[in-house]
Amino acid sequence: MDRRSFLVRSGSAVAGIGLLSVGGGLLDACSSNSTPPTTTTAPVTMTHMSLQESYINNAEFVGFYCAAKKGYYKKYGLDVDIVSAGATTDPRQVVANGGALTGVVSETSDMIIGISEGVPYKCFGASFQQNPGCLLVLANSGIYNIQDLKGKIIGMQDNARQQVLGILQANHVPVDEVTLQVIGDDPTPLVEHKIDAYTAYVFNEPIALKMQGIATRCYSFSNIGLPGYGDCLIATDDTLKSSPELLARFTRASQEGWGYAIANPAEAVKITLDDYPSGQNATQQKLQMAAQIPMLTNAGTKAHGIMWIETSVMQAAINAAAASKALAKPVTVADVMTQDILNRAATVTPV
């Protein structure tokens, strides 16, 4: 049982990289043999771009799927290729290497760490207004706070190590008082009581385990010392400088897609299952959608629009990463994020 197999019941995810290109299409003028000729249709140019997901196709990205299905991208002159991630796909490198115009980074801390290591991108928006990562424990574990982890074994994915260290540091639990064990994307050891806690996603493993009759508690990273957003949208510094209006049109269309998904969750899940299949379990996807909706909006999004990002949240995330010694070099809020694209998106108009 892992995050991938919870969603996939047959086949395997196909990794791919969508290449950024710009193309135009001309609608042929209609004419007849009679005179005078009929009027010609004005040229229509669509810009092709790609979005690299951080994971396999599933309801986590449903706002983007709805933006494509309901014609919002087309409305703003875009033809968007939404690319599913493979087991080893790193959206940060895909975007930095020019494999996609924009990409999704699951965790704010990972996004910040990449920038501290010199990867040239910034965050210009985020789908989820809180960190979707969580620390998962069995309901009968007796663990009710981070202090209760002393003397316990924490199972994690290797790329979650810095997040766990940050949580321990924020809660004043010395790392030598717990055991950290890399077990990958498989929570079976938790179920079998071989570990005491497990790094998971709020809307994945807890739901899947509940479907199997296994009761758990999930402590959101945002509430236990690791503030941040979920599914940060990134673009390279060069793209942010050269194509801000393109990114603004993409953002505006994506905002409308997420708005549609929130208002029509059942249809949004159907679009995911029908148009972006990866063998997902339909029941799990419906429950995941319900769990996601409260995470998509807050006071900031109500004031500024869906996918809004605040400098204060990003500064808190930087502070947490720095405290856990996860940063290769110091970074500032200006290094890791910009609100320019979101502000531009508020004023863009359909093509």
C-alpha positions in Angstrom: 0.0 0.0 0.0 1.6 3.3 -1.0 0.3 6.7 -2.1 0.5 5.6 -5.7 -1.2 2.2 -5.3 -4.0 3.8 -3.3 -5.0 5.6 -6.4 -3.9 3.1 -9.1 -5.5 -0.3 -9.3 -4.2 -1.3 -12.7 -1.3 -0.4 -14.9 1.4 2.1 -14.0 1.8 5.9 -14.2 3.5 7.1 -17.4 6.2 9.7 -16.9 6.5 12.4 -19.5 7.8 15.8 -20.2 5.8 18.3 -22.1 7.9 20.7 -24.2 7.1 24.4 -24.3 6.2 25.6 -27.8 4.2 28.4 -29.3 2.0 27.8 -32.3 -0.8 29.4 -34.2 -3.8 28.1 -36.0 -5.6 30.0 -38.8 -9.3 29.2 -39.3 -9.8 28.8 -43.0 -12.0 31.4 -44.6 -15.3 30.0 -45.8 -16.2 30.9 -49.3 -18.7 29.8 -52.0 -18.7 29.9 -55.7 -21.2 32.7 -55.6 -20.4 36.4 -55.5 -19.8 38.4 -53.4 -17.6 36.1 -51.3 -18.5 35.4 -47.7 -16.7 37.2 -45.0 -13.4 35.7 -43.7 -12.9 34.6 -40.1 -10.2 36.5 -38.2 -7.0 34.6 -37.4 -7.1 32.9 -34.0 -3.8 32.1 -32.4 -3.5 29.6 -29.5 -0.4 29.4 -27.3 0.7 25.9 -26.5 2.2 25.3 -23.0 2.7 22.5 -20.6 2.1 22.0 -16.9 4.2 19.3 -15.1 2.3 17.6 -12.3 4.1 16.4 -9.2 2.3 13.1 -9.1 0.1 10.8 -11.2 -3.2 12.1 -12.5 -5.7 12.3 -9.7 -8.2 14.7 -8.0 -5.3 16.6 -6.5 -5.0 18.5 -9.8 -8.7 18.6 -10.6 -8.8 22.4 -11.0 -6.5 22.2 -13.9 -8.5 19.4 -15.5 -11.7 21.4 -15.2 -10.0 24.4 -16.7 -9.1 22.3 -19.8 -12.4 20.4 -20.0 -14.7 23.4 -19.5 -12.8 25.5 -22.0 -11.3 28.1 -19.7 -7.8 27.7 -21.1 -9.1 28.1 -24.6 -11.1 31.1 -23.4 -7.7 32.8 -22.6 -6.0 31.6 -25.7 -4.2 28.6 -24.3 -3.7 25.0 -25.3 -2.4 23.4 -22.1 -0.7 20.0 -22.0 -1.1 18.6 -18.4 1.7 16.1 -17.9 1.4 13.3 -15.3 4.5 12.6 -13.2 6.4 9.4 -13.1 8.0 7.8 -10.0 11.2 9.8 -10.4 9.8 13.0 -11.9 11.1 16.2 -10.2 9.0 19.1 -11.4 11.6 21.6 -10.2 14.2 20.2 -12.6 11.7 19.7 -15.4 10.8 23.4 -15.3 14.4 24.5 -14.8 15.5 22.5 -17.8 12.8 23.8 -20.1 10.8 20.7 -20.2 7.6 22.5 -19.1 6.6 26.2 -18.8 5.3 25.7 -15.3 5.1 22.9 -12.8 3.6 21.8 -9.4 5.8 21.3 -6.4 4.0 19.4 -3.7 5.6 20.9 -0.6 6.6 24.5 0.1 9.7 23.4 1.9 10.9 21.4 -1.1 10.2 24.4 -3.3 12.3 26.6 -1.0 15.1 24.1 -0.7 15.4 23.9 -4.5 15.8 27.6 -4.7 18.4 27.6 -2.0 20.4 25.1 -4.0 20.5 27.5 -7.0 17.6 26.2 -9.1 16.3 29.3 -10.9 12.5 29.4 -10.4 9.9 31.1 -8.2 6.5 30.3 -6.8 3.7 32.4 -8.4 0.7 30.7 -6.9 -0.5 27.6 -4.9 -3.5 25.4 -5.1 -3.8 24.4 -1.4 -3.8 27.1 1.3 -2.2 24.7 3.9 0.5 22.1 3.8 -1.2 18.9 2.7 1.5 16.8 4.3 0.7 15.2 7.6 2.0 12.9 10.3 -0.2 9.8 10.4 -0.7 7.6 13.4 -3.1 4.8 14.3 -6.1 5.8 16.3 -5.0 3.5 19.2 -1.4 4.6 19.1 -1.6 6.8 22.2 0.2 9.6 20.2 -1.7 12.9 20.6 1.1 15.4 20.1 4.7 15.7 18.9 6.1 15.2 22.4 4.5 11.8 22.5 6.9 10.8 19.7 9.8 10.5 22.1 11.1 7.0 22.0 9.0 6.2 18.9 9.8 5.2 15.3 8.8 7.6 12.6 8.6 6.1 9.1 9.0 8.4 6.2 9.9 8.8 2.5 13.6 9.7 2.0 12.6 13.2 0.6 10.5 13.9 3.8 13.5 13.8 6.1 14.0 17.6 6.2 10.3 18.1 6.9 10.4 15.7 9.8 13.5 17.3 11.2 11.7 20.7 10.9 8.7 19.4 12.8 10.9 18.0 15.6 12.9 21.2 15.9 9.8 23.3 16.0 8.4 21.2 18.8 11.6 21.0 20.8 12.0 17.2 20.4 15.7 16.2 20.1 16.2 14.1 17.0 18.2 11.6 19.1 15.1 10.9 21.1 13.3 9.4 18.1 14.2 6.8 15.4 13.8 7.9 11.8 13.3 5.1 9.4 13.1 5.4 5.6 10.3 3.1 4.4 9.3 4.7 1.1 5.8 5.2 0.0 4.3 2.3 1.8 2.4 2.7 5.1 2.1 -1.0 5.7 4.6 -0.9 8.5 2.3 1.5 10.3 -0.6 -0.8 10.0 1.6 -3.7 11.2 2.8 -1.7 14.2 6.4 -1.8 13.0 6.6 2.0 13.1 4.6 4.5 15.2 4.1 7.4 12.8 4.2 7.9 9.1 4.6 10.9 6.8 1.5 11.0 4.5 -0.8 13.3 2.6 -4.0 14.5 4.3 -6.2 13.5 1.4 -4.5 10.2 0.4 -3.4 7.6 2.9 -5.8 8.5 5.7 -8.7 8.1 3.3 -7.5 4.9 1.8 -6.8 3.3 5.1 -10.3 4.4 6.4 -11.7 2.6 3.3 -10.0 -0.5 4.6 -11.4 -0.1 8.0 -8.2 1.1 9.6 -8.8 4.1 12.0 -6.1 6.8 12.1 -5.3 10.3 13.2 -3.6 12.8 10.8 -1.7 15.8 12.1 -1.3 18.4 9.3 2.2 19.7 9.0 0.8 23.2 8.9 -0.4 22.7 12.5 2.7 21.1 13.9 5.4 23.5 12.9 5.8 23.3 9.1 3.8 26.1 7.6 3.4 26.5 3.9 1.2 25.8 0.9 0.4 22.7 -1.1 1.1 22.3 -4.8 3.1 25.5 -5.4 3.1 26.6 -9.0 6.6 27.5 -10.3 8.1 29.1 -13.3 11.7 30.0 -14.1 12.9 33.5 -13.4 13.4 34.0 -17.2 9.8 33.0 -17.9 8.5 35.3 -15.2 10.4 38.2 -16.8 9.7 37.4 -20.4 6.1 36.0 -20.3 4.2 37.4 -17.4 1.0 37.9 -19.4 1.1 34.3 -20.6 1.4 33.1 -17.0 -1.4 35.5 -15.9 -3.7 34.0 -18.5 -2.8 30.5 -17.4 -3.4 31.5 -13.7 -6.7 33.2 -14.4 -8.0 30.2 -16.4 -6.8 27.8 -13.7 -8.5 29.9 -11.0 -11.8 29.5 -12.9 -11.1 25.8 -13.2 -10.7 25.4 -9.5 -13.7 27.6 -8.9 -15.8 25.2 -11.1 -14.4 22.2 -9.3 -15.3 23.5 -5.9 -18.8 24.3 -7.0 -19.3 21.0 -8.9 -17.2 18.4 -7.0 -19.1 15.3 -8.4 -18.6 16.4 -12.0 -15.0 17.4 -11.3 -14.2 13.9 -10.1 -15.9 12.5 -13.2 -13.7 14.6 -15.4 -10.7 13.3 -13.5 -11.7 9.7 -13.9 -12.9 10.0 -17.5 -10.4 12.4 -19.1 -7.3 11.9 -17.0 -7.4 8.2 -16.1 -4.6 6.5 -14.2 -6.6 3.6 -12.7 -7.8 5.7 -9.8 -10.3 4.2 -7.3 -13.5 6.2 -7.8 -14.7 6.1 -4.2 -11.3 7.2 -3.0 -11.3 10.1 -5.5 -14.7 11.3 -4.3 -13.6 11.2 -0.7 -10.4 13.0 -1.6 -12.3 15.7 -3.4 -14.4 16.3 -0.3 -11.3 16.5 1.9 -9.6 18.9 -0.5 -12.3 21.5 -0.8 -11.7 23.1 2.7 -8.0 23.4 1.9 -8.5 25.4 -1.3 -9.8 28.6 0.2 -9.2 30.9 3.2 -9.5 34.6 4.0 -6.7 35.4 1.6 -8.3 33.6 -1.4 -11.6 35.3 -0.6 -9.9 38.7 -0.8 -7.6 38.1 -3.7 -8.7 35.0 -5.5 -8.0 31.2 -5.6 -4.3 30.2 -5.5 -3.3 33.3 -3.6 0.0 33.3 -1.7 1.0 35.5 1.2 4.5 36.8 2.0 4.0 36.1 5.7 3.3 32.4 5.1 6.3 32.1 2.9 8.5 33.8 5.4 7.3 31.4 8.1 8.2 28.5 5.8 11.6 29.9 5.1 12.2 30.3 8.8 11.2 26.7 9.5 13.5 25.4 6.7 16.4 27.5 8.0 15.9 26.4 11.6 16.1 22.7 10.5 19.3 23.5 8.6 17.7 22.4 5.3 18.8 25.4 3.2 22.0 25.2 1.2 22.2 29.0 1.5 20.0 31.8 3.0 17.0 32.9 0.9 14.5 35.7 1.2 10.8 35.9 0.4 11.6 37.8 -2.8 13.9 34.9 -3.8 11.1 32.3 -3.6 7.8 34.0 -4.5 6.1 36.7 -6.5 2.5 38.0 -6.3 2.9 39.7 -9.7 1.3 37.0 -11.8 -1.7 36.7 -9.4 -2.2 40.5 -9.5 -2.0 40.5 -13.3 -4.4 37.6 -13.5 -7.1 39.7 -11.8 -7.2 42.0 -14.8 -6.7 39.7 -17.8 -9.5 39.4 -20.3 -10.5 36.5 -22.7 -8.8 36.6 -26.1 
